[in-house]
């Protein structure tokens, strides 16, 4: 099972440069096996050109390295907190993709302006608050995860229906049922970030899309009554 998960997580990581979401090693993907409680994540700072499935690092939910010759991604503790809090999350991705980062650096949610956004996210993409000095110095990566959770809990956002967040002055995290879906959502996030920026450049006074069109487009692809596609 873990060998197959390592292959899946490797392939998901390799999708990041193919999709133009990362430069150099500015990103990471993980995936979890809920039966064992182990998750697999990209090693820290290893160039994508030399990365192999065997280089993936296996971790447990206590933060212990179970298997791997490298150190895990520096963002491992953030992934870990999200996996512990939300059992429906099966894969997580972090990038520094420029369109999403622009919104994160501006400290703004990405508003839902149209149906492309609504097909994947039920509402705006939230931007979490900055960490305090104490949170940064104490356990930066862990507290990044906790601030993401705080944002979703305080704003009563369903992380399954809005599978992405912006960390202020940092960048985006996205997730899904597995590593591949997490990357898919990260690709869409980058596109809707770009569309929102362009929309505001065309009309600075634009308002978010009405709830009826937002909900129609989201629920025709998600939930018990979804009918989009060939399912």
Phi, psi and omega in degrees: 000315182291326178295320178293320179295321177298321177295317180297316181291321175302311181298321179295320176297320181291341177289336183298309176293327179298326181267002178073024182271345182226157168240137182053239183248031187277056179180166178199150177231145173227163174213147186242145169258105186292336180292318180269338186080012178263144172234154183246135183217155178297143175289156183287127169070013179272128184297140182297334181292337182246000184293141176227164176303325181291344179280347181296147185252133179261128182235158169254175185280005171261359180088013179270140175280124181266325185201144175137143181271348181249166169288145177287167177313145178296342179268011184305317183295330176292313177303315184301315181297321179292319178297320181293323184280321189240098183294343178280348179278126180245349179203147183224144176226141174234131176225176169239044181298133196295323181293314178293321178298324180302317178292321179296318180291331175281349180070033185240143164298155171267111183292153177271102183261346184196185190287332177300314177298314185292338177296338186236333186227127181270078181119183181294155173277116187287148173252119181287159178290163171291149173286150174285167177301319180296318179295322178294314184286331184285306183195081191304308186289318176300314182290335171299314177299317181293326177290325174299312179299316177305317181299313182290322180289314182294326182264004177053049178261132176281116184291343175284324181273342174228081190274050179195157178209156171250132173263120189303135182061017181230274182173188186268150163239144174223162183208174180191191183290338176206180184297320181296316180292326176300316178294319177304314180294327178293322176297314179296319178304315180298321180291317181288331174298317178294315180299320180294318178298316180293322178300315180291333177288328178283319181219096181298342181260015183300146177252155176301156178299148179295155183300325184296318179286324177300309184290323178301311184289325179289310188283347174284347177248347187224150176092181188295331184256018180298141180226000179290140175088197188254016180291000000 
